[in-house]
Amino acid sequence: MSTPHDNSEGPRPTVFVERQTYRMRRTMDAARLVPLLGLLLFAVPLLWPTDPENALSTSKTILYVFGVWLMLILVTIRLSWVLRSLPPSDKAPDRGGER
């Protein structure tokens, strides 16, 4: 039986959070994804052809690896700068239901 207060079929109410809290959470999510992005980008040379006719030179491969490494450093610096610029009260991580 359904009760008059059961809204399982109706639309759920939209929950809005402050813009700064939303940005902080998305920035923290981006910071968590940087290692995965780095892993994927460092794995790309494994997909390059190895036969002598189509193979890339070693110098180009090294430039790619160091370019990815530099890009990851710059992205991490930028994300840490954004997270550090937040007010101290917003830096506390969510604890679920803990007090």
VENQUIUR-V990746 format. One record per run of one state. SS is the DSSP state (A for helix, B for strand, O for the rest). FROM is the first residue (numbers start at 1). TO is the last residue. If there is no record, write none. Layout:
# VENQUIUR-V990746
SS:FROM:TO
SS:FROM:TO
This chain:
# VENQUIUR-V990746
O:1:18
A:19:47
O:48:57
A:58:84
O:85:87
A:88:90
O:91:99
